[in-house]
Amino acid sequence: MKRIKFVLSLMVFSLAGIHSPAFTQASLVDTSPTASRVVEDGGTGPFKALMISESSLPTHTVFRPGNLNDFGPQNRLPIIAWGNGACANSPWEHINFLSEIASHGFIAIAIGLMPKAGERGRSTSRSSQMTDAINWAIRQNSDMNSPYYNKLDTANIAVSGMSCGGLQALESAPDPRVTTVVVCNSGILGDTSNRLSGMPGLTKSQLVKLHTPTLYLLGGEKDIAYKNGMDDFRLINHVPVFVANMDVGHGGTYAKPHGGEFSKVATAWYKWQLKNDKDAGMLFTGNPAGLAKDPQWKVEKKKLP
């Protein structure tokens, strides 16, 4: 039994890094502090997105609308801090997904250096880097010399991540500044005694620290994080929680054009939770919830209308 649990721990931590997304189609050779490029076509949203390495936060990669002139005190960008699969120090696996979300009027700040084409993040990242991302965004919003001055919505902040990054999001979730949590292809392991170095050593008691609506996106029963994620859902009874399963396995749909179905559902959740978009919220409300009408998805919810 111990051996089985160890294998599950290893897979949750590492399998996020074995998929080869469409990222290799896009070349990035400049990783200087001012490096930037458009991923795919910039996304399907109304604000074509840019991936950029900011000199004021060189440890992270920022995804945001390319034209910041569209934003200001009356139209701010909600903040999303993102943790990568395998706790990688690069969002190489998620660039299509994060760019698509940004194109709908968000700033997503991913842990790790902006990747070169074909490269995977190898360094271990830390949950504290999510806090670094939030702190940076808040400072930028109040800095008159920053291009983000008065353009970021510091009252609406999400922590999110995939696989090991999902555990980083759960570890960061108690931060009182956080207003929603999105956990992708992840869940807290029942036995952390054999966890790998760098993997957050959370126990199920962490779930009682959630204080915001929470979304779980899982890859169905063949997702090695399925049992852990569904057990989290079972145990969460004090905050609104929604779990959606699509039968795609642990790799999700991040590598698909524009991040595939996972980005559509995540974007709708962010719009609802961070922008109060009630139309987007219809995917998650009602009996059955709107998403339940899509045969690709199986859903459950608690404490949601």
MARDOKE-823768 format. One record per residue (C-alpha): residue number from 1; residue in three letters; x, y, z. Coordinates in Angstrom, 1 decimal. Each point is the difference from the previous one (the first is absolute). Example, Ala and Ser with C-alpha at 12.3 -4.5 7.8 and 13.67 -1.06 7.14 Angstrom:
# MARDOKE-823768
pt nr=1	rest=ALA	xx=12.3	yy=-4.5	zz=7.8;
pt nr=2	rest=SER	xx=1.4	yy=3.4	zz=-0.7;
END
This chain:
# MARDOKE-823768
pt nr=1	rest=MET	xx=0.0	yy=0.0	zz=0.0;
pt nr=2	rest=LYS	xx=2.8	yy=2.4	zz=0.8;
pt nr=3	rest=ARG	xx=1.6	yy=-0.6	zz=-3.3;
pt nr=4	rest=ILE	xx=-3.3	yy=0.7	zz=-1.8;
pt nr=5	rest=LYS	xx=-0.4	yy=3.3	zz=1.9;
pt nr=6	rest=PHE	xx=3.6	yy=0.9	zz=-0.8;
pt nr=7	rest=VAL	xx=-0.6	yy=-0.5	zz=-3.7;
pt nr=8	rest=LEU	xx=-3.1	yy=2.1	zz=0.1;
pt nr=9	rest=SER	xx=1.9	yy=2.8	zz=1.8;
pt nr=10	rest=LEU	xx=2.7	yy=-0.2	zz=-2.7;
pt nr=11	rest=MET	xx=-2.4	yy=0.1	zz=-2.8;
pt nr=12	rest=VAL	xx=-2.0	yy=3.0	zz=1.4;
pt nr=13	rest=PHE	xx=3.3	yy=1.8	zz=0.3;
pt nr=14	rest=SER	xx=1.6	yy=-0.9	zz=-3.3;
pt nr=15	rest=LEU	xx=-2.4	yy=-1.1	zz=-2.7;
pt nr=16	rest=ALA	xx=-1.0	yy=3.6	zz=-0.7;
pt nr=17	rest=GLY	xx=3.4	yy=0.4	zz=-1.6;
pt nr=18	rest=ILE	xx=-0.2	yy=-2.9	zz=-2.5;
pt nr=19	rest=HIS	xx=-2.5	yy=1.5	zz=-2.5;
pt nr=20	rest=SER	xx=1.2	yy=1.8	zz=-3.0;
pt nr=21	rest=PRO	xx=-2.2	yy=3.0	zz=-0.7;
pt nr=22	rest=ALA	xx=-0.2	yy=2.1	zz=-3.2;
pt nr=23	rest=PHE	xx=2.5	yy=2.3	zz=1.6;
pt nr=24	rest=THR	xx=2.8	yy=-1.5	zz=-2.1;
pt nr=25	rest=GLN	xx=-1.6	yy=1.6	zz=-3.0;
pt nr=26	rest=ALA	xx=0.8	yy=3.5	zz=1.3;
pt nr=27	rest=SER	xx=3.6	yy=1.1	zz=0.3;
pt nr=28	rest=LEU	xx=1.3	yy=2.2	zz=2.7;
pt nr=29	rest=VAL	xx=3.7	yy=0.6	zz=0.1;
pt nr=30	rest=ASP	xx=0.1	yy=3.3	zz=2.0;
pt nr=31	rest=THR	xx=-0.3	yy=-0.5	zz=3.7;
pt nr=32	rest=SER	xx=1.3	yy=3.4	zz=1.0;
pt nr=33	rest=PRO	xx=-2.0	yy=1.9	zz=2.7;
pt nr=34	rest=THR	xx=-2.0	yy=1.8	zz=-2.7;
pt nr=35	rest=ALA	xx=-0.7	yy=-3.1	zz=-2.1;
pt nr=36	rest=SER	xx=-3.5	yy=-0.4	zz=-1.3;
pt nr=37	rest=ARG	xx=-2.0	yy=-1.8	zz=-2.7;
pt nr=38	rest=VAL	xx=-3.5	yy=-0.8	zz=-1.1;
pt nr=39	rest=VAL	xx=-1.1	yy=-3.6	zz=0.7;
pt nr=40	rest=GLU	xx=-2.0	yy=-1.6	zz=-2.9;
pt nr=41	rest=ASP	xx=-2.1	yy=2.9	zz=-1.2;
pt nr=42	rest=GLY	xx=-0.3	yy=1.8	zz=3.3;
pt nr=43	rest=GLY	xx=-3.2	yy=-1.8	zz=1.1;
pt nr=44	rest=THR	xx=-3.7	yy=0.1	zz=-1.0;
pt nr=45	rest=GLY	xx=-1.0	yy=2.7	zz=2.5;
pt nr=46	rest=PRO	xx=-0.5	yy=3.7	zz=-0.8;
pt nr=47	rest=PHE	xx=3.5	yy=0.9	zz=1.2;
pt nr=48	rest=LYS	xx=2.9	yy=-1.6	zz=-1.9;
pt nr=49	rest=ALA	xx=2.4	yy=-1.4	zz=2.6;
pt nr=50	rest=LEU	xx=3.7	yy=0.3	zz=0.4;
pt nr=51	rest=MET	xx=2.5	yy=-2.2	zz=1.9;
pt nr=52	rest=ILE	xx=2.7	yy=2.0	zz=1.7;
pt nr=53	rest=SER	xx=2.9	yy=-0.1	zz=2.4;
pt nr=54	rest=GLU	xx=-0.2	yy=3.1	zz=2.1;
pt nr=55	rest=SER	xx=3.3	yy=1.4	zz=1.3;
pt nr=56	rest=SER	xx=-1.7	yy=0.8	zz=3.3;
pt nr=57	rest=LEU	xx=-1.0	yy=-3.7	zz=0.4;
pt nr=58	rest=PRO	xx=2.6	yy=-2.1	zz=-1.9;
pt nr=59	rest=THR	xx=-0.9	yy=-3.1	zz=2.0;
pt nr=60	rest=HIS	xx=-3.4	yy=-0.2	zz=-1.6;
pt nr=61	rest=THR	xx=-1.7	yy=0.1	zz=-3.4;
pt nr=62	rest=VAL	xx=-2.9	yy=2.5	zz=-0.6;
pt nr=63	rest=PHE	xx=-2.9	yy=-0.6	zz=-2.3;
pt nr=64	rest=ARG	xx=-2.1	yy=3.1	zz=-0.6;
pt nr=65	rest=PRO	xx=-1.8	yy=2.0	zz=-2.7;
pt nr=66	rest=GLY	xx=2.6	yy=1.5	zz=-2.4;
pt nr=67	rest=ASN	xx=-1.7	yy=3.4	zz=0.0;
pt nr=68	rest=LEU	xx=-0.3	yy=1.3	zz=3.6;
pt nr=69	rest=ASN	xx=-1.6	yy=3.2	zz=-1.2;
pt nr=70	rest=ASP	xx=-3.3	yy=-1.9	zz=0.0;
pt nr=71	rest=PHE	xx=0.2	yy=-0.2	zz=3.8;
pt nr=72	rest=GLY	xx=-0.2	yy=2.5	zz=2.9;
pt nr=73	rest=PRO	xx=-1.9	yy=0.8	zz=3.1;
pt nr=74	rest=GLN	xx=-3.4	yy=-0.8	zz=-1.6;
pt nr=75	rest=ASN	xx=1.2	yy=-3.2	zz=-1.7;
pt nr=76	rest=ARG	xx=2.7	yy=-1.8	zz=2.0;
pt nr=77	rest=LEU	xx=1.8	yy=-3.3	zz=-0.5;
pt nr=78	rest=PRO	xx=-0.8	yy=-2.7	zz=2.6;
pt nr=79	rest=ILE	xx=3.2	yy=-1.8	zz=1.2;
pt nr=80	rest=ILE	xx=0.6	yy=-3.7	zz=-0.4;
pt nr=81	rest=ALA	xx=3.1	yy=-1.6	zz=1.6;
pt nr=82	rest=TRP	xx=0.9	yy=-3.3	zz=-1.6;
pt nr=83	rest=GLY	xx=2.0	yy=-3.1	zz=1.0;
pt nr=84	rest=ASN	xx=1.3	yy=-2.4	zz=-2.5;
pt nr=85	rest=GLY	xx=-0.2	yy=-3.8	zz=-0.4;
pt nr=86	rest=ALA	xx=2.9	yy=-1.9	zz=1.7;
pt nr=87	rest=CYS	xx=0.7	yy=3.2	zz=2.0;
pt nr=88	rest=ALA	xx=2.0	yy=1.0	zz=-3.1;
pt nr=89	rest=ASN	xx=1.8	yy=3.4	zz=0.0;
pt nr=90	rest=SER	xx=-1.5	yy=0.8	zz=-3.4;
pt nr=91	rest=PRO	xx=-3.6	yy=0.1	zz=-1.4;
pt nr=92	rest=TRP	xx=1.1	yy=-1.7	zz=-3.2;
pt nr=93	rest=GLU	xx=-2.9	yy=-2.5	zz=0.1;
pt nr=94	rest=HIS	xx=-2.7	yy=2.6	zz=0.6;
pt nr=95	rest=ILE	xx=0.8	yy=2.9	zz=-2.3;
pt nr=96	rest=ASN	xx=-3.0	yy=-0.6	zz=-2.4;
pt nr=97	rest=PHE	xx=-2.3	yy=-0.3	zz=3.0;
pt nr=98	rest=LEU	xx=1.3	yy=3.1	zz=1.8;
pt nr=99	rest=SER	xx=0.1	yy=2.1	zz=-3.1;
pt nr=100	rest=GLU	xx=-3.6	yy=-0.8	zz=-0.8;
pt nr=101	rest=ILE	xx=-1.1	yy=0.9	zz=3.5;
pt nr=102	rest=ALA	xx=1.9	yy=3.3	zz=-0.2;
pt nr=103	rest=SER	xx=-1.7	yy=0.9	zz=-3.3;
pt nr=104	rest=HIS	xx=-3.3	yy=0.3	zz=1.9;
pt nr=105	rest=GLY	xx=1.3	yy=2.8	zz=2.2;
pt nr=106	rest=PHE	xx=2.1	yy=-1.5	zz=2.8;
pt nr=107	rest=ILE	xx=3.6	yy=0.1	zz=1.0;
pt nr=108	rest=ALA	xx=1.4	yy=-3.5	zz=0.7;
pt nr=109	rest=ILE	xx=3.4	yy=-0.1	zz=1.8;
pt nr=110	rest=ALA	xx=1.5	yy=-3.4	zz=-0.3;
pt nr=111	rest=ILE	xx=2.8	yy=-1.3	zz=2.2;
pt nr=112	rest=GLY	xx=3.3	yy=-0.4	zz=-1.9;
pt nr=113	rest=LEU	xx=2.1	yy=1.4	zz=-2.8;
pt nr=114	rest=MET	xx=-1.5	yy=0.6	zz=-3.4;
pt nr=115	rest=PRO	xx=0.8	yy=-3.2	zz=-2.0;
pt nr=116	rest=LYS	xx=2.0	yy=-0.4	zz=-3.2;
pt nr=117	rest=ALA	xx=-1.4	yy=-2.1	zz=-2.7;
pt nr=118	rest=GLY	xx=0.1	yy=-3.7	zz=0.9;
pt nr=119	rest=GLU	xx=1.4	yy=0.6	zz=3.5;
pt nr=120	rest=ARG	xx=-1.7	yy=-1.3	zz=3.1;
pt nr=121	rest=GLY	xx=0.4	yy=1.5	zz=3.5;
pt nr=122	rest=ARG	xx=2.4	yy=-2.1	zz=2.0;
pt nr=123	rest=SER	xx=0.5	yy=2.0	zz=3.2;
pt nr=124	rest=THR	xx=-2.4	yy=-0.6	zz=2.9;
pt nr=125	rest=SER	xx=-2.3	yy=2.9	zz=0.8;
pt nr=126	rest=ARG	xx=-1.6	yy=0.9	zz=3.3;
pt nr=127	rest=SER	xx=-3.5	yy=1.0	zz=1.2;
pt nr=128	rest=SER	xx=1.4	yy=3.2	zz=1.3;
pt nr=129	rest=GLN	xx=0.6	yy=1.1	zz=-3.6;
pt nr=130	rest=MET	xx=-3.8	yy=0.3	zz=-0.3;
pt nr=131	rest=THR	xx=0.1	yy=2.5	zz=2.8;
pt nr=132	rest=ASP	xx=2.9	yy=1.8	zz=-1.8;
pt nr=133	rest=ALA	xx=-2.2	yy=0.3	zz=-3.1;
pt nr=134	rest=ILE	xx=-2.9	yy=1.5	zz=2.1;
pt nr=135	rest=ASN	xx=2.3	yy=2.4	zz=1.8;
pt nr=136	rest=TRP	xx=1.6	yy=1.1	zz=-3.3;
pt nr=137	rest=ALA	xx=-3.4	yy=0.7	zz=-1.6;
pt nr=138	rest=ILE	xx=-1.2	yy=2.1	zz=2.9;
pt nr=139	rest=ARG	xx=3.2	yy=2.0	zz=0.0;
pt nr=140	rest=GLN	xx=-0.2	yy=0.6	zz=-3.8;
pt nr=141	rest=ASN	xx=-3.5	yy=1.2	zz=0.3;
pt nr=142	rest=SER	xx=1.0	yy=2.7	zz=2.5;
pt nr=143	rest=ASP	xx=3.2	yy=1.0	zz=-1.8;
pt nr=144	rest=MET	xx=-0.5	yy=3.1	zz=-2.1;
pt nr=145	rest=ASN	xx=3.0	yy=-1.0	zz=-2.1;
pt nr=146	rest=SER	xx=-1.4	yy=-3.4	zz=-0.8;
pt nr=147	rest=PRO	xx=-1.8	yy=-0.8	zz=-3.2;
pt nr=148	rest=TYR	xx=-2.5	yy=-1.8	zz=2.3;
pt nr=149	rest=TYR	xx=-0.8	yy=3.1	zz=2.1;
pt nr=150	rest=ASN	xx=-3.7	yy=0.0	zz=0.9;
pt nr=151	rest=LYS	xx=-0.7	yy=-2.7	zz=-2.5;
pt nr=152	rest=LEU	xx=0.0	yy=-3.1	zz=2.2;
pt nr=153	rest=ASP	xx=-2.9	yy=-1.2	zz=2.1;
pt nr=154	rest=THR	xx=1.6	yy=-0.7	zz=3.3;
pt nr=155	rest=ALA	xx=-3.4	yy=-0.8	zz=1.6;
pt nr=156	rest=ASN	xx=-0.4	yy=-3.1	zz=-2.2;
pt nr=157	rest=ILE	xx=2.8	yy=-2.5	zz=0.1;
pt nr=158	rest=ALA	xx=0.1	yy=-3.7	zz=-0.8;
pt nr=159	rest=VAL	xx=2.6	yy=-2.6	zz=0.9;
pt nr=160	rest=SER	xx=0.1	yy=-2.9	zz=-2.5;
pt nr=161	rest=GLY	xx=2.2	yy=-2.8	zz=-1.2;
pt nr=162	rest=MET	xx=0.3	yy=-3.4	zz=-1.7;
pt nr=163	rest=SER	xx=1.1	yy=-3.2	zz=1.7;
pt nr=164	rest=CYS	xx=2.8	yy=1.0	zz=2.5;
pt nr=165	rest=GLY	xx=-0.9	yy=3.6	zz=-0.8;
pt nr=166	rest=GLY	xx=-3.6	yy=-0.8	zz=1.2;
pt nr=167	rest=LEU	xx=1.5	yy=-0.9	zz=3.3;
pt nr=168	rest=GLN	xx=1.9	yy=3.3	zz=0.0;
pt nr=169	rest=ALA	xx=-3.3	yy=1.8	zz=-0.6;
pt nr=170	rest=LEU	xx=-1.6	yy=-1.9	zz=2.9;
pt nr=171	rest=GLU	xx=2.9	yy=0.9	zz=2.3;
pt nr=172	rest=SER	xx=-0.3	yy=3.7	zz=-1.0;
pt nr=173	rest=ALA	xx=-3.8	yy=0.0	zz=0.2;
pt nr=174	rest=PRO	xx=-0.3	yy=1.2	zz=3.7;
pt nr=175	rest=ASP	xx=1.4	yy=3.4	zz=-1.0;
pt nr=176	rest=PRO	xx=-2.8	yy=2.4	zz=0.8;
pt nr=177	rest=ARG	xx=0.6	yy=1.9	zz=-3.2;
pt nr=178	rest=VAL	xx=-1.0	yy=-3.1	zz=-2.1;
pt nr=179	rest=THR	xx=-3.6	yy=0.1	zz=-1.3;
pt nr=180	rest=THR	xx=-0.1	yy=-3.3	zz=-1.8;
pt nr=181	rest=VAL	xx=2.0	yy=-3.2	zz=-0.5;
pt nr=182	rest=VAL	xx=0.3	yy=-2.2	zz=-3.1;
pt nr=183	rest=VAL	xx=1.6	yy=-3.5	zz=0.4;
pt nr=184	rest=CYS	xx=0.8	yy=-1.8	zz=-3.2;
pt nr=185	rest=ASN	xx=0.8	yy=-3.7	zz=-0.3;
pt nr=186	rest=SER	xx=0.9	yy=-0.1	zz=3.7;
pt nr=187	rest=GLY	xx=-1.1	yy=-0.7	zz=3.5;
pt nr=188	rest=ILE	xx=1.6	yy=-0.5	zz=3.4;
pt nr=189	rest=LEU	xx=1.5	yy=-3.4	zz=0.5;
pt nr=190	rest=GLY	xx=-1.3	yy=-2.1	zz=2.8;
pt nr=191	rest=ASP	xx=3.5	yy=-1.1	zz=1.0;
pt nr=192	rest=THR	xx=2.8	yy=2.5	zz=-0.5;
pt nr=193	rest=SER	xx=2.8	yy=-2.1	zz=1.6;
pt nr=194	rest=ASN	xx=1.5	yy=-0.9	zz=-3.4;
pt nr=195	rest=ARG	xx=-0.5	yy=3.4	zz=-1.7;
pt nr=196	rest=LEU	xx=2.8	yy=1.2	zz=-2.2;
pt nr=197	rest=SER	xx=2.3	yy=2.8	zz=1.1;
pt nr=198	rest=GLY	xx=-1.5	yy=3.4	zz=-0.8;
pt nr=199	rest=MET	xx=-3.6	yy=-1.3	zz=-0.1;
pt nr=200	rest=PRO	xx=-2.2	yy=1.8	zz=2.6;
pt nr=201	rest=GLY	xx=-0.5	yy=-2.3	zz=2.9;
pt nr=202	rest=LEU	xx=-3.6	yy=0.8	zz=0.5;
pt nr=203	rest=THR	xx=-2.5	yy=-2.2	zz=1.9;
pt nr=204	rest=LYS	xx=-3.7	yy=0.0	zz=-0.4;
pt nr=205	rest=SER	xx=-0.3	yy=2.4	zz=3.0;
pt nr=206	rest=GLN	xx=1.2	yy=2.7	zz=-2.5;
pt nr=207	rest=LEU	xx=-3.5	yy=-0.1	zz=-1.6;
pt nr=208	rest=VAL	xx=-1.7	yy=1.6	zz=3.1;
pt nr=209	rest=LYS	xx=2.2	yy=3.1	zz=-0.7;
pt nr=210	rest=LEU	xx=-1.8	yy=0.7	zz=-3.3;
pt nr=211	rest=HIS	xx=-2.0	yy=3.1	zz=0.3;
pt nr=212	rest=THR	xx=-1.1	yy=0.6	zz=-3.5;
pt nr=213	rest=PRO	xx=-2.0	yy=-1.7	zz=-2.8;
pt nr=214	rest=THR	xx=2.2	yy=-2.7	zz=-1.5;
pt nr=215	rest=LEU	xx=0.1	yy=-1.8	zz=-3.4;
pt nr=216	rest=TYR	xx=1.5	yy=-3.4	zz=-0.6;
pt nr=217	rest=LEU	xx=0.7	yy=-1.0	zz=-3.7;
pt nr=218	rest=LEU	xx=0.9	yy=-3.7	zz=-0.3;
pt nr=219	rest=GLY	xx=0.8	yy=-2.3	zz=-2.9;
pt nr=220	rest=GLY	xx=-2.4	yy=-2.8	zz=0.9;
pt nr=221	rest=GLU	xx=0.7	yy=-3.3	zz=1.6;
pt nr=222	rest=LYS	xx=3.2	yy=-0.5	zz=-2.1;
pt nr=223	rest=ASP	xx=1.5	yy=3.1	zz=1.5;
pt nr=224	rest=ILE	xx=2.4	yy=-1.1	zz=2.7;
pt nr=225	rest=ALA	xx=-1.2	yy=2.9	zz=2.2;
pt nr=226	rest=TYR	xx=-3.7	yy=-1.0	zz=-0.4;
pt nr=227	rest=LYS	xx=-0.4	yy=-1.8	zz=3.3;
pt nr=228	rest=ASN	xx=1.9	yy=2.7	zz=1.9;
pt nr=229	rest=GLY	xx=-2.0	yy=2.8	zz=-1.6;
pt nr=230	rest=MET	xx=-3.4	yy=-1.7	zz=0.5;
pt nr=231	rest=ASP	xx=0.9	yy=-0.7	zz=3.6;
pt nr=232	rest=ASP	xx=0.7	yy=3.7	zz=0.5;
pt nr=233	rest=PHE	xx=-3.4	yy=0.8	zz=-1.5;
pt nr=234	rest=ARG	xx=-1.6	yy=-2.5	zz=2.4;
pt nr=235	rest=LEU	xx=1.6	yy=1.6	zz=3.0;
pt nr=236	rest=ILE	xx=-0.7	yy=3.6	zz=-0.9;
pt nr=237	rest=ASN	xx=-3.3	yy=1.0	zz=1.6;
pt nr=238	rest=HIS	xx=0.5	yy=3.5	zz=1.3;
pt nr=239	rest=VAL	xx=0.6	yy=2.0	zz=-3.3;
pt nr=240	rest=PRO	xx=-1.6	yy=-0.2	zz=-3.4;
pt nr=241	rest=VAL	xx=1.8	yy=-2.6	zz=-2.1;
pt nr=242	rest=PHE	xx=-0.4	yy=-1.3	zz=-3.5;
pt nr=243	rest=VAL	xx=1.7	yy=-3.0	zz=-1.6;
pt nr=244	rest=ALA	xx=0.1	yy=-0.7	zz=-3.7;
pt nr=245	rest=ASN	xx=1.4	yy=-3.1	zz=-1.6;
pt nr=246	rest=MET	xx=0.9	yy=-0.4	zz=-3.7;
pt nr=247	rest=ASP	xx=1.3	yy=-3.4	zz=-1.1;
pt nr=248	rest=VAL	xx=3.4	yy=1.2	zz=-1.2;
pt nr=249	rest=GLY	xx=2.4	yy=-1.3	zz=2.7;
pt nr=250	rest=HIS	xx=2.6	yy=1.9	zz=2.0;
pt nr=251	rest=GLY	xx=1.2	yy=2.1	zz=-2.9;
pt nr=252	rest=GLY	xx=-3.3	yy=1.9	zz=-0.3;
pt nr=253	rest=THR	xx=-0.4	yy=2.1	zz=-3.2;
pt nr=254	rest=TYR	xx=2.6	yy=2.6	zz=0.6;
pt nr=255	rest=ALA	xx=2.0	yy=-0.9	zz=-3.1;
pt nr=256	rest=LYS	xx=-3.1	yy=0.4	zz=-2.3;
pt nr=257	rest=PRO	xx=-0.5	yy=3.1	zz=-2.0;
pt nr=258	rest=HIS	xx=-1.0	yy=2.8	zz=2.4;
pt nr=259	rest=GLY	xx=0.3	yy=-2.5	zz=2.9;
pt nr=260	rest=GLY	xx=-3.0	yy=-2.1	zz=-1.1;
pt nr=261	rest=GLU	xx=-3.0	yy=-0.7	zz=2.1;
pt nr=262	rest=PHE	xx=1.8	yy=0.6	zz=3.3;
pt nr=263	rest=SER	xx=0.7	yy=3.6	zz=-0.9;
pt nr=264	rest=LYS	xx=-3.6	yy=0.6	zz=-0.9;
pt nr=265	rest=VAL	xx=-1.3	yy=-1.3	zz=3.4;
pt nr=266	rest=ALA	xx=2.8	yy=1.7	zz=2.0;
pt nr=267	rest=THR	xx=-0.6	yy=3.3	zz=-1.9;
pt nr=268	rest=ALA	xx=-3.7	yy=-0.1	zz=0.8;
pt nr=269	rest=TRP	xx=0.7	yy=-0.6	zz=3.7;
pt nr=270	rest=TYR	xx=2.4	yy=2.9	zz=0.1;
pt nr=271	rest=LYS	xx=-2.5	yy=2.3	zz=-1.8;
pt nr=272	rest=TRP	xx=-2.7	yy=-1.0	zz=2.5;
pt nr=273	rest=GLN	xx=2.1	yy=0.1	zz=3.2;
pt nr=274	rest=LEU	xx=2.4	yy=2.9	zz=-0.9;
pt nr=275	rest=LYS	xx=-2.2	yy=2.2	zz=-2.3;
pt nr=276	rest=ASN	xx=-3.5	yy=-0.9	zz=1.3;
pt nr=277	rest=ASP	xx=-1.0	yy=-1.1	zz=-3.5;
pt nr=278	rest=LYS	xx=-3.3	yy=-1.8	zz=0.8;
pt nr=279	rest=ASP	xx=-0.3	yy=-1.3	zz=-3.6;
pt nr=280	rest=ALA	xx=3.3	yy=-1.8	zz=0.4;
pt nr=281	rest=GLY	xx=-1.2	yy=-1.3	zz=3.4;
pt nr=282	rest=MET	xx=-2.8	yy=-1.8	zz=-1.6;
pt nr=283	rest=LEU	xx=2.4	yy=-2.9	zz=-0.8;
pt nr=284	rest=PHE	xx=0.2	yy=-0.6	zz=3.7;
pt nr=285	rest=THR	xx=-3.5	yy=0.8	zz=1.3;
pt nr=286	rest=GLY	xx=-3.4	yy=-1.5	zz=-0.5;
pt nr=287	rest=ASN	xx=-1.3	yy=-3.6	zz=0.4;
pt nr=288	rest=PRO	xx=1.6	yy=-1.4	zz=-2.0;
pt nr=289	rest=ALA	xx=2.9	yy=2.5	zz=-0.4;
pt nr=290	rest=GLY	xx=0.5	yy=1.3	zz=-3.4;
pt nr=291	rest=LEU	xx=3.2	yy=-2.0	zz=-0.5;
pt nr=292	rest=ALA	xx=-1.8	yy=-3.2	zz=0.7;
pt nr=293	rest=LYS	xx=-1.9	yy=0.4	zz=-3.3;
pt nr=294	rest=ASP	xx=3.3	yy=-0.5	zz=-1.8;
pt nr=295	rest=PRO	xx=0.5	yy=-3.8	zz=-0.4;
pt nr=296	rest=GLN	xx=3.8	yy=0.4	zz=0.2;
pt nr=297	rest=TRP	xx=-0.3	yy=1.0	zz=3.6;
pt nr=298	rest=LYS	xx=-1.1	yy=-1.6	zz=3.2;
pt nr=299	rest=VAL	xx=-0.6	yy=2.4	zz=2.9;
pt nr=300	rest=GLU	xx=-1.0	yy=0.3	zz=3.6;
pt nr=301	rest=LYS	xx=-0.4	yy=3.0	zz=2.2;
pt nr=302	rest=LYS	xx=-0.6	yy=1.1	zz=3.6;
pt nr=303	rest=LYS	xx=-1.3	yy=3.3	zz=1.5;
pt nr=304	rest=LEU	xx=-0.6	yy=1.4	zz=-3.5;
pt nr=305	rest=PRO	xx=-3.4	yy=1.1	zz=-1.3;
END
